[in-house]
Amino acid sequence: MQLIRDDADEKTKDYLEIIFSEIKRIELVLSELLILAKPQTVSYRHINVKETLVHVQKLLNTNAILYNIDIRTDFSSDDLFIKGDENQLKQVFINLIKNGIESMPRGGTITLKGLLNKHNKVVLTFEDQGVGMKRDILDKLGEPFFTTKTKGTGLGLTICLRILRDHRADVRVNSEPGEGTKFFLTFESAGPPIRKKREKADVQTSVR
């Protein structure tokens, strides 16, 4: 088709461009299906998810500004350590924030919160001021191919939920029409890496 396009007239080129754009959509769906279908190579290690969220915030902030959206962070602890695959978790965080951006056509604020609760769990909250969702839509979240977007594949959140399940994270969603949406992700706290504990012990010994 690329060869045909080189010698085609303008009307044929217009049709070919439509075909090419649909091929790209097919490629996107196939790549997401492969993520769901085949085993993924993951590398679980100590992650400070506070640092990961700050990185994702900076990554998406420019795009958010274009939609008159402010991405804010609110952390109750300097360090929030869990064990997981950072690249996969970044994929989850980016997807949730982008969904929040798309749900706020008139702008607003997305707030990323993180805390260590009394049960030694790391709780991350993604809160937007978007259009919100009805109960029947909430019940279908995560179902393959279910989407409220005109151009969505309906696989993004399905992949996110699989990643979170693999990380043994608990997921809760609160939403009301016109009142925005909150995603609560709860992970087991891993505590600081052993190396850092040893370094702290060495410092205390040298002081004595």
Secondary structure by P-SEA (a helix, b strand, c coil): cccccccccaaaaaaaaaaaaaaaaaaaaaaaaaaacccccccccccaaaaaaaaaaaaaaaaaaaacbbbbbbbcccbbbbbccaaaaaaaaaaaaaaaaaacccbbbbbbbbbbccccbbbbbbbbccccccaaaaaacccccccccccccccaaaaaaaaaaaabbbbbbbbcccbbbbbbbbbccccccaaaaaaaaaaaaaac
